[in-house]
């Protein structure tokens, strides 16, 4: 039961990250109330990866790495809960 809620939270956060990244293609959407709310939720996590991964030209690949990290976290949670 706890694992289900944790995996669901990781899944929801992944979707929020994808929406936030797609909003960057239309700059005016980030200034809406939803854009600011998503920024307050997603930027702290993405900022961690941006400190270590510089953009390649005009392309920021840190969201891709952040999503891969979330996937690894969810797989790690499954493995930890299988032990018990």
C-alpha positions, 0 to 999 in steps of 0.5 A, a space after each residue: 500500500 505504501 509502495 503504491 502511493 510512493 510510486 504514484 507520487 513519483 509518477 505524478 511528479 514525472 508528469 509535472 516535470 514533463 509538462 513544465 519542460 513542454 511549457 518552456 517551448 511557449 515562454 508566456 505560459 511560464 508566467 501564468 499562475 499554473 506556470 509559476 506553481 509548476 516552477 515552484 514545484 519543479 525548479 528545486 529538483 531540476 536546479 540540482 541537476 543543472 548545477 552538474 549538467 551544463 546545457 549543450 548549446 541551446 539544449 538543456 538536457 538536465 530534465 532528461 537526466 532528472 526523469 531518468 533519476 526519478 525512474 531509477 528511484 522508483 525502481 529502487 523503491 520497488 526493490 527495497 519493498 521486495 526485501 520486506 
